Amino acid sequence: MQYSSRKNPCPVCGRNKDSDCRWNDEVMFCHVGTNFAPPSHLKVGEVLVVNGIEWALVKTDAGHSGRAHVFKPHRPLEKSFNYSPHIYKEQKDKKDELFRIAVGAFEDYLKVSKAALGCNFQQCTLEELREYKKLIERSVEEGKEIRQIMLDMQRNDKRYSDYIELIDQRHKEINNLKNEADNFCWAHLGEIE
């Protein structure tokens, strides 16, 4: 790293009386003193041309003394995407449509799980019990699936939080029912397919 001296003045402020300014190809630390200082009009993010190279001011009040400006080679930002009100509205409409679809799937899950919870497996025939177990399995799988989808979507839309809590409650009830049905079948009927 080079430092300011009588033979090697600072390329930013011209300091030549001491070694307070330091620089290399990647960074410049320019000391703010009473006689020598970087241009006072510069703000963080603005660019200064030194020896034909653009240097961006990235920090002020830096260094161990807190009296240095830090410059780094300027890297132009890639063109950022500007959101217009039209694009924002389009994205909001898509989000709302996804939300409506997810709520529809949630309502379908509630219907299936309600049907599973409404059946009394102890009074069913063997055929009804087989159908009932399939319905319980379907409820368990649909609950897992809709919960995962809503969790993924919740990252961008907090409206899903209440639905996830309701799914968790219903899923717990369905799992308890599944365990009861499995225990009943094993205790009284053995394994059924």
C-alpha positions, 0 to 999 in steps of 0.5 A, a space after each residue: 500500500 502506498 502512502 502520502 509523502 513529499 515525493 508521492 502526494 495523495 492522488 485525491 487531496 494532494 497531501 504531501 506533508 505526512 503519511 496520513 493518506 494511503 492507497 492501492 489499486 483496490 482502495 484509497 483512504 484519504 485523511 481529512 485534515 486542516 490543510 489537505 482533505 478530499 473534496 467536501 462536496 462529495 457524498 457517499 455514492 458519488 464518483 471522483 475521477 483520479 488519474 483517469 479512473 472513476 473512484 466512488 466514495 463508499 464511506 466517510 469517518 473511516 479509519 482508526 482515527 475516524 477522519 478518513 474518506 474511503 474510495 473504491 473503484 466505481 462499479 456501475 450498478 446494473 440497471 435496476 427494474 423500475 416498478 410501474 403502478 401497472 406492474 405492481 397492480 398486475 403482481 398484486 392481482 396475481 397474488 390475490 388470484 393465488 390466494 383465492 385458489 389456495 383458500 379454495 383448496 383449503 375449503 376442499 380440504 376442510 370438506 374432506 377432513 370434516 367427512 373423515 371426522 364425521 364418521 364413526 368407525 366403530 359402527 362401520 361394516 368392513 367395506 365402509 371401514 376400508 373406505 373410511 380409512 382411505 378417506 382419512 389417508 386422503 385427509 392426512 395427505 391433502 393436509 400436508 400438501 396444502 400446509 406446505 403450499 401455504 407455508 411457501 406462499 406465506 413468505 410473500 403474503 402474511 394472509 396465509 398465517 391464520 389458515 396455516 393455524 387452522 390446518 394445523 388444528 385440523 391436521 392434529 385432529 385427523 392424525 389422532 383419528 387415524 391413530 384411533 382407527 388404526 388401533 381399533 383395526 389392529 385390536 379388533 380386526 387385524 390388518 385390513 387393506 
